[in-house]
Amino acid sequence: MLISLIPMNPILLSVASLLLLLVLPIAEAAQPILFQNVRVFDGVNSTLSAPTRVLVRGNLIKTVGPEITAADARVVDGRGGTLMPGLIDVHVHMTFGSMPITTLMSPTLTPAVAESTAAIEAKAMLFRGFTSVRDVGGPVWGLKAGIDSGKYSGPRIWPSGPAISQTSGHGDMRLPSEPSRRFSGQMSHAEKLGAGFIADGRDEVLTAVRENLRFGASQIKLMAGGGTSSDYDPLDVTQYTLDEMKAAVEAAEDWNTYVTVHAYHPRSVRRAIEAGVKCVEHGQLLDEKTLKLMVDRGVWLSLQNLMADTPSMTESRRQKRQPLLVGQDFIWPLAKRLGVKLAWGTDFLFDPALNIEQNDYILRLKPWFKPAEILKLITHDNAQLLALSGPRSPYTGKLGVVQEGALADLILINGDPIANIDLLANPATNFVVIMKDGKIVKEMRL
């Protein structure tokens, strides 16, 4: 078939375009949805509104107010329940959390199988009310594309792509039989799967960061210290030189986004801050001096509430985790008192049985936060961290609030979560409606 390269006459082109529009079917606009008789938690205020109405048109909250009418809208009667923003978890690993480490490291695991397995858990996560998540390391590109295209059901994903680690760092997931790529010329199984990049030296770090940005990373995840889910790096070690870390920050900032780091102790975090990192994941071993430095520099602390034991945790992981369990009881109230920018996430790894407890982990904040503070943290505040990606954010619009013009990611709860925060722990029973991007994905009859 020959295709003419001669420019078409503009008039003929206009006529052809008009004829094409007449032939092609016109997509119908989604029916507006009017929530009535609801009390709103808007993501910011510490009290619920008086009974009101919320109109959703397309994927946006169009209007909020008691006098709203819309003859063309489908009406959802909230019967006095609470309408609030969708939940946000800013520290997930969609693939790592969907399978045990033995499956992940199996030589027979293919990217397609990993994606389909993660897709099952992604749908379950959405039905727990989590409409947005930040994936901070692992194979995620195919899953995210599948969710965004409608192939899969799941939350919006802010992807980091493969976590970037030095040799012997927290993201070095090589098997004992796999020598360094520098000596063998072979990528490890985990790298081929997209679990992480092993990058040493400024040049390799730049390449790894740019590779993730090329595929659509909304932020960059770097391993800056030891961890509890890895075999070769003790908890106390500091990872990446200042120059290597600065290289990652420079490459990310050139793309108008930021670097977040895995780190627990002061030395690794202070080096990361000096390099220009904008967020720290974990930090359970930080001291007051380092937390004050984070406040001064406006650095976020993305914290979790870890458990002493999980279904598939090895004895070595249990022992490595003990100092963190002691530290987290100290760090949450101290960081709150000092005014650190706080975000919340779960960080489930290699224990699929844990996923159903995602909502329960919200309640672990009760010793240090009032119910309204918890709700604000897991909606509005977490959304502010997502917004740190700036133009690299994969979605346009405001999240974490119930306000005119915000994206329509909403949950209708049968009850008042400010009076009873425990309602969040049973989404199957208490979440009457879950809406993502203006579309109802779950609806129960009251």
C-alpha positions as CSV (number, residue, x, y, z in Angstrom):
1,M,0.0,0.0,0.0
2,L,1.4,3.4,-1.0
3,I,0.9,6.4,1.3
4,S,1.1,9.8,-0.3
5,L,3.5,12.2,1.3
6,I,1.9,15.2,-0.5
7,P,0.3,17.6,2.0
8,M,-3.5,17.5,1.7
9,N,-5.5,20.6,0.9
10,P,-6.7,22.1,4.2
11,I,-10.2,22.5,2.9
12,L,-10.3,18.8,1.9
13,L,-8.8,17.8,5.2
14,S,-11.5,19.7,7.1
15,V,-14.3,18.0,5.0
16,A,-12.7,14.6,5.6
17,S,-12.5,15.3,9.3
18,L,-16.2,16.2,9.4
19,L,-17.2,13.1,7.5
20,L,-15.1,11.0,9.9
21,L,-16.9,12.6,12.9
22,L,-20.3,11.8,11.3
23,V,-19.3,8.1,10.9
24,L,-17.7,7.5,14.2
25,P,-19.9,6.8,17.3
26,I,-20.0,9.7,19.8
27,A,-19.2,8.5,23.3
28,E,-21.9,9.3,25.8
29,A,-21.0,11.4,28.8
30,A,-21.1,9.6,32.1
31,Q,-24.3,10.3,34.0
32,P,-23.7,12.8,36.9
33,I,-24.0,11.4,40.4
34,L,-25.6,13.3,43.2
35,F,-24.8,12.2,46.8
36,Q,-27.5,13.5,49.1
37,N,-28.0,13.3,52.8
38,V,-24.3,12.9,53.5
39,R,-22.1,14.5,56.1
40,V,-18.7,15.4,54.6
41,F,-15.2,15.0,55.9
42,D,-13.4,17.3,53.5
43,G,-9.9,16.1,54.3
44,V,-9.0,19.3,56.2
45,N,-11.5,20.2,58.9
46,S,-11.7,18.2,62.1
47,T,-15.5,18.0,62.1
48,L,-18.1,16.7,59.7
49,S,-20.3,19.0,57.8
50,A,-24.0,19.3,58.4
51,P,-26.1,17.0,56.1
52,T,-25.4,18.2,52.5
53,R,-25.1,17.2,48.9
54,V,-22.2,16.6,46.6
55,L,-22.5,16.5,42.8
56,V,-20.0,14.6,40.7
57,R,-19.8,15.3,37.0
58,G,-17.3,13.4,34.9
59,N,-14.3,12.7,37.1
60,L,-14.6,15.9,39.2
61,I,-16.5,17.1,42.2
62,K,-18.6,19.8,40.6
63,T,-20.5,21.3,43.6
64,V,-20.8,20.8,47.3
65,G,-23.9,22.3,49.1
66,P,-27.3,21.5,50.6
67,E,-29.3,23.2,47.8
68,I,-27.8,21.3,44.9
69,T,-30.2,19.9,42.3
70,A,-29.4,18.1,39.1
71,A,-32.3,16.7,37.1
72,D,-30.0,14.5,34.9
73,A,-28.1,13.0,37.9
74,R,-28.3,9.6,39.4
75,V,-29.1,10.0,43.1
76,V,-27.2,8.1,45.8
77,D,-28.8,8.5,49.2
78,G,-26.2,8.5,51.9
79,R,-28.7,8.2,54.8
80,G,-26.6,10.4,57.0
81,G,-23.4,8.5,56.4
82,T,-20.0,10.1,55.9
83,L,-18.6,11.1,52.5
84,M,-14.8,11.4,52.6
85,P,-11.8,11.3,50.2
86,G,-10.5,8.0,49.1
87,L,-7.7,6.5,51.2
88,I,-4.1,7.0,50.2
89,D,-1.1,4.7,51.1
90,V,2.2,6.4,50.2
91,H,4.5,3.4,50.7
92,V,3.4,0.3,48.9
93,H,5.2,-2.3,46.7
94,M,2.4,-3.6,44.4
95,T,4.3,-6.5,43.1
96,F,6.5,-7.3,46.1
97,G,3.5,-7.3,48.3
98,S,1.6,-9.8,46.1
99,M,4.0,-12.7,46.4
100,P,6.4,-14.4,48.8
101,I,10.2,-13.9,48.3
102,T,10.6,-17.5,47.2
103,T,8.2,-16.9,44.3
104,L,9.8,-13.5,43.4
105,M,13.2,-15.1,43.2
106,S,12.1,-18.2,41.3
107,P,13.9,-18.4,37.9
108,T,10.5,-19.5,36.4
109,L,8.7,-16.2,37.4
110,T,8.0,-14.1,34.3
111,P,7.1,-10.4,34.2
112,A,3.6,-11.4,32.8
113,V,2.9,-13.7,35.8
114,A,4.2,-11.1,38.3
115,E,1.9,-8.5,36.7
116,S,-1.2,-10.7,36.7
117,T,-0.6,-11.6,40.4
118,A,-0.1,-8.0,41.4
119,A,-3.3,-7.1,39.5
120,I,-5.4,-9.4,41.7
121,E,-4.1,-7.6,44.8
122,A,-4.6,-4.2,43.2
123,K,-8.3,-4.8,42.8
124,A,-8.6,-5.9,46.4
125,M,-6.7,-2.8,47.5
126,L,-9.2,-0.6,45.6
127,F,-12.1,-2.4,47.3
128,R,-10.5,-1.6,50.6
129,G,-11.0,2.1,49.8
130,F,-7.4,2.9,48.7
131,T,-7.9,5.0,45.5
132,S,-4.3,6.2,45.3
133,V,-0.9,4.7,46.2
134,R,2.8,5.5,45.8
135,D,4.7,2.5,44.7
136,V,8.3,3.0,46.0
137,G,10.1,0.2,44.3
138,G,9.6,-2.8,42.1
139,P,8.0,-4.0,38.8
140,V,5.1,-1.7,38.2
141,W,5.0,-0.3,34.7
142,G,2.7,-2.9,33.2
143,L,0.4,-3.0,36.2
144,K,0.0,0.8,36.2
145,A,-0.6,0.9,32.5
146,G,-3.2,-1.9,32.8
147,I,-5.1,0.0,35.6
148,D,-5.0,3.3,33.7
149,S,-6.3,1.7,30.5
150,G,-9.1,-0.2,32.3
151,K,-7.6,-3.7,31.8
152,Y,-7.3,-4.0,35.5
153,S,-9.1,-2.5,38.5
154,G,-6.9,-0.8,41.1
155,P,-5.8,2.4,42.6
156,R,-4.0,5.3,40.9
157,I,-0.3,4.6,41.1
158,W,2.6,7.0,41.5
159,P,5.4,4.7,40.3
160,S,9.1,4.8,41.2
161,G,10.1,1.9,39.1
162,P,13.0,-0.3,40.1
163,A,14.5,0.9,43.3
164,I,18.1,2.0,42.9
165,S,20.7,0.4,45.1
166,Q,24.5,0.2,45.4
167,T,26.2,-3.2,45.3
168,S,25.6,-4.8,48.7
169,G,22.8,-2.3,49.4
170,H,19.3,-2.8,50.5
171,G,18.1,-3.3,46.9
172,D,20.8,-5.8,46.0
173,M,18.6,-8.9,45.6
174,R,21.0,-11.2,43.9
175,L,21.1,-14.8,44.7
176,P,24.4,-16.2,46.2
177,S,25.1,-17.8,42.8
178,E,24.9,-14.5,40.9
179,P,28.2,-12.5,40.8
180,S,28.3,-8.8,40.2
181,R,27.4,-7.6,36.7
182,R,30.6,-5.7,36.7
183,F,32.6,-9.0,36.8
184,S,30.2,-11.4,35.0
185,G,28.5,-9.1,32.5
186,Q,25.1,-10.5,33.4
187,M,22.2,-8.8,35.0
188,S,20.7,-10.5,38.0
189,H,17.3,-12.2,37.8
190,A,15.8,-9.5,40.0
191,E,17.1,-6.7,37.8
192,K,15.7,-8.4,34.7
193,L,12.3,-8.6,36.4
194,G,12.4,-4.9,37.2
195,A,12.7,-5.3,40.9
196,G,15.7,-2.9,41.1
197,F,18.8,-1.5,39.6
198,I,22.2,-2.1,41.1
199,A,24.1,1.1,40.2
200,D,27.6,2.1,41.5
201,G,29.3,5.4,40.8
202,R,27.9,8.6,39.6
203,D,27.6,7.5,35.9
204,E,25.6,4.4,36.7
205,V,23.3,6.2,39.2
206,L,22.6,8.9,36.6
207,T,21.7,6.1,34.0
208,A,19.5,4.3,36.5
209,V,17.6,7.4,37.5
210,R,17.1,8.5,33.9
211,E,16.0,5.1,32.8
212,N,13.2,5.2,35.4
213,L,12.2,8.7,34.4
214,R,12.1,7.5,30.8
215,F,9.5,4.9,31.7
216,G,7.4,7.3,33.6
217,A,8.6,7.4,37.2
218,S,6.8,10.1,39.3
219,Q,9.6,10.1,41.9
220,I,12.9,8.2,42.3
221,K,13.6,5.7,45.1
222,L,17.1,5.3,46.3
223,M,18.4,2.9,49.0
224,A,20.4,5.0,51.5
225,G,20.9,2.6,54.4
226,G,20.5,-1.0,55.6
227,G,17.2,-2.7,56.0
228,T,15.3,-5.6,57.6
229,S,14.1,-7.4,54.5
230,S,17.5,-7.9,52.9
231,D,20.2,-10.5,53.6
232,Y,23.5,-8.7,53.1
233,D,23.3,-5.2,54.5
234,P,23.2,-4.7,58.3
235,L,20.8,-2.1,59.7
236,D,23.5,0.3,60.7
237,V,25.2,0.8,57.4
238,T,25.1,4.0,55.3
239,Q,24.7,3.5,51.6
240,Y,25.7,5.6,48.6
241,T,28.4,8.3,48.8
242,L,27.3,12.0,48.9
243,D,28.4,12.4,45.2
244,E,26.4,9.4,44.1
245,M,23.3,10.6,45.9
246,K,23.7,14.1,44.6
247,A,23.8,12.7,41.1
248,A,20.4,11.1,41.6
249,V,19.0,14.3,43.0
250,E,20.3,16.4,40.1
251,A,18.9,14.0,37.5
252,A,15.5,13.9,39.3
253,E,15.4,17.7,39.7
254,D,16.2,18.2,36.0
255,W,12.9,16.4,35.4
256,N,11.2,18.5,38.0
257,T,10.6,15.7,40.5
258,Y,12.3,14.4,43.6
259,V,14.3,11.6,45.3
260,T,13.0,9.7,48.3
261,V,15.3,7.4,50.2
262,H,15.0,4.2,52.3
263,A,16.9,5.0,55.5
264,Y,16.5,4.5,59.3
265,H,19.3,6.1,61.2
266,P,20.6,9.7,61.5
267,R,23.9,9.3,59.5
268,S,22.2,8.1,56.3
269,V,19.4,10.6,56.6
270,R,21.7,13.6,57.2
271,R,23.7,12.6,54.2
272,A,20.5,12.3,52.1
273,I,19.4,15.8,53.2
274,E,22.8,17.2,52.3
275,A,22.4,15.8,48.9
276,G,19.0,17.4,48.4
277,V,16.6,14.5,49.0
278,K,13.0,15.6,49.6
279,C,11.6,12.6,51.4
280,V,12.7,9.9,53.8
281,E,11.0,6.5,54.0
282,H,11.0,4.9,57.5
283,G,13.3,6.8,59.9
284,Q,12.4,4.8,63.0
285,L,15.9,5.3,64.4
286,L,16.2,9.1,64.0
287,D,17.0,11.4,66.8
288,E,15.6,14.8,67.6
289,K,18.4,16.7,66.1
290,T,17.9,15.1,62.7
291,L,14.2,15.5,62.8
292,K,14.7,19.2,63.5
293,L,17.0,19.4,60.5
294,M,14.2,17.8,58.4
295,V,11.8,20.5,59.6
296,D,14.2,23.2,58.7
297,R,14.7,21.8,55.2
298,G,11.1,20.9,54.6
299,V,11.9,17.2,54.1
300,W,9.0,14.7,54.4
301,L,9.0,11.7,56.7
302,S,7.0,8.8,55.2
303,L,6.5,6.6,58.3
304,Q,5.0,3.2,58.9
305,N,3.9,1.0,61.9
306,L,5.8,-2.2,61.6
307,M,4.9,-5.5,63.2
308,A,7.2,-7.7,65.2
309,D,6.2,-10.8,63.2
310,T,4.5,-11.6,59.9
311,P,3.4,-14.9,58.4
312,S,6.6,-15.6,56.3
313,M,9.2,-13.6,58.2
314,T,12.5,-15.4,58.8
315,E,14.2,-15.3,62.2
316,S,17.0,-13.1,60.8
317,R,14.4,-10.5,59.7
318,R,12.7,-10.6,63.2
319,Q,16.0,-9.9,64.9
320,K,16.9,-7.0,62.5
321,R,13.5,-5.5,63.0
322,Q,13.6,-5.3,66.8
323,P,15.3,-1.9,67.1
324,L,12.8,-0.4,64.7
325,L,9.9,-1.6,66.8
326,V,11.3,0.2,69.8
327,G,12.1,3.3,67.7
328,Q,8.6,3.7,66.1
329,D,6.9,4.2,69.5
330,F,9.3,7.1,70.0
331,I,9.4,8.6,66.5
332,W,5.7,9.1,65.8
333,P,4.9,11.4,68.7
334,L,8.3,13.2,68.5
335,A,8.0,13.9,64.8
336,K,4.4,15.1,65.3
337,R,5.4,17.5,68.1
338,L,8.3,18.9,66.2
339,G,6.2,19.6,63.1
340,V,7.8,17.3,60.6
341,K,5.9,16.9,57.4
342,L,4.4,13.4,58.0
343,A,3.0,10.9,55.6
344,W,1.7,7.4,56.3
345,G,2.1,4.0,54.5
346,T,2.1,0.3,55.1
347,D,5.2,-1.2,53.4
348,F,4.0,-4.8,53.1
349,L,6.7,-7.0,51.6
350,F,6.6,-10.6,50.5
351,D,3.7,-11.5,52.8
352,P,0.5,-11.5,50.7
353,A,-1.6,-12.6,53.7
354,L,-0.8,-9.2,55.3
355,N,-2.7,-7.3,52.6
356,I,-6.1,-7.8,54.1
357,E,-4.8,-5.9,57.2
358,Q,-4.0,-2.7,55.3
359,N,-7.0,-0.9,56.9
360,D,-6.2,-2.3,60.3
361,Y,-2.8,-0.6,60.1
362,I,-4.5,2.8,60.0
363,L,-5.7,2.1,63.5
364,R,-2.1,1.7,64.8
365,L,-2.0,5.5,64.7
366,K,-4.5,5.8,67.5
367,P,-1.9,6.1,70.4
368,W,-0.6,9.4,68.9
369,F,-3.4,10.9,66.8
370,K,-7.0,11.8,67.2
371,P,-9.4,10.3,64.7
372,A,-9.8,13.5,62.7
373,E,-6.0,13.8,62.6
374,I,-5.7,10.2,61.3
375,L,-8.3,10.9,58.6
376,K,-6.4,14.0,57.5
377,L,-3.1,12.2,57.4
378,I,-4.3,9.3,55.2
379,T,-6.1,11.6,52.8
380,H,-5.1,15.3,52.6
381,D,-1.6,15.0,53.9
382,N,-0.7,12.0,51.9
383,A,-2.0,13.7,48.8
384,Q,0.3,16.6,49.5
385,L,3.3,14.2,49.3
386,L,1.9,12.8,46.0
387,A,1.8,16.3,44.7
388,L,5.5,16.7,45.3
389,S,6.0,15.0,41.9
390,G,4.8,18.2,40.3
391,P,4.6,17.8,36.4
392,R,5.8,14.2,36.7
393,S,2.5,13.3,38.5
394,P,0.7,10.8,36.3
395,Y,-2.7,12.3,37.1
396,T,-3.9,15.9,36.8
397,G,-6.1,17.3,39.6
398,K,-6.4,17.7,43.3
399,L,-6.7,14.7,45.6
400,G,-7.3,14.1,49.3
401,V,-10.1,16.6,49.7
402,V,-13.9,16.9,49.1
403,Q,-13.9,20.3,47.4
404,E,-15.3,21.8,44.2
405,G,-13.0,21.0,41.4
406,A,-11.2,18.1,43.1
407,L,-10.9,14.7,41.6
408,A,-13.9,12.5,42.5
409,D,-12.1,9.8,44.5
410,L,-14.6,9.2,47.3
411,I,-15.8,6.8,50.0
412,L,-19.3,6.8,51.5
413,I,-19.1,5.3,55.0
414,N,-22.0,3.9,57.0
415,G,-21.3,5.9,60.1
416,D,-19.1,8.6,61.5
417,P,-15.4,7.7,61.4
418,I,-14.5,10.7,63.6
419,A,-16.7,9.3,66.4
420,N,-15.6,5.8,65.6
421,I,-12.3,5.5,63.6
422,D,-12.5,1.7,63.9
423,L,-15.1,1.8,61.0
424,L,-12.2,2.1,58.6
425,A,-11.0,-1.4,59.6
426,N,-13.9,-3.2,58.0
427,P,-14.4,-1.8,54.5
428,A,-16.4,-4.8,53.3
429,T,-19.2,-3.9,55.7
430,N,-18.8,-0.2,56.3
431,F,-17.8,1.3,52.9
432,V,-21.1,1.6,51.2
433,V,-19.8,3.3,48.0
434,I,-16.2,3.5,46.7
435,M,-15.7,5.9,43.8
436,K,-12.5,6.4,41.8
437,D,-12.2,9.0,39.1
438,G,-15.9,9.7,39.1
439,K,-16.9,6.0,38.6
440,I,-18.5,3.9,41.3
441,V,-16.5,0.7,41.7
442,K,-18.4,-0.6,44.7
443,E,-22.0,0.1,45.9
444,M,-24.0,-1.6,48.6
445,R,-27.6,-1.3,49.5
446,L,-28.3,0.2,52.9
